[in-house]
Amino acid sequence: MAEERMIIAGFGGQGALAIGQILAFSGMLEGKNVSWVPSYGPEMRGGTANCSVTISDDPVGSPIVTEATSAIVLNLPSFTKFESYVVPGGNLFVNADLVNAKSTRDDINVYYINCDTEAMKVGNPKASNMIMLGALLEKTNIVKKESIYDHAFLAVFHEDKSKWFKSNEEAVERGMEIEREQRAKM
């Protein structure tokens, strides 16, 4: 792995920024160079929220991602805005429960995942972002899932949300499984 440049986007409250924090914290724990730059609208929940995350073996030149090797889009406005940011050969992870559009690009890998539905199946309706995190991890191997489970969850979600750690783990594992299933069909 030389460098992974990611955009993670959705509505405020969907956990897009949390995915980015988890990835950046895990990369830092693993001794990699990282950057995490959040961007959000003036509204707290329901407004736009996205972040640029870079995890690299080398120093990070610019923390703002305009050419993403991977993107997670959790809603239609994010799909519309960030699909074009993915470089040829890159990965686009789409929340198919909220995005009814299909990519017209044939030069990227696109994964349509019903992450809201899958989160309900693991018993944590707020874990749709963790489904997407799992799919990203399985495809990119950007960080080790143990770094996430053993350290990043606690650092990002804190002790007061520890009752959700197990179901978040299950959601990450389910996302990894979904990506493997979709990749086998490609």
Secondary structure as UniProt FT lines:
FT   STRAND          3..11
FT   TURN            12..13
FT   HELIX           16..29
FT   TURN            30..31
FT   STRAND          33..40
FT   STRAND          48..56
FT   STRAND          68..73
FT   HELIX           76..82
FT   HELIX           83..85
FT   STRAND          86..95
FT   TURN            96..98
FT   STRAND          109..113
FT   HELIX           115..121
FT   TURN            122..123
FT   HELIX           125..127
FT   HELIX           128..140
FT   HELIX           145..147
FT   HELIX           148..152
FT   HELIX           153..157
FT   HELIX           159..164
FT   HELIX           165..185
//
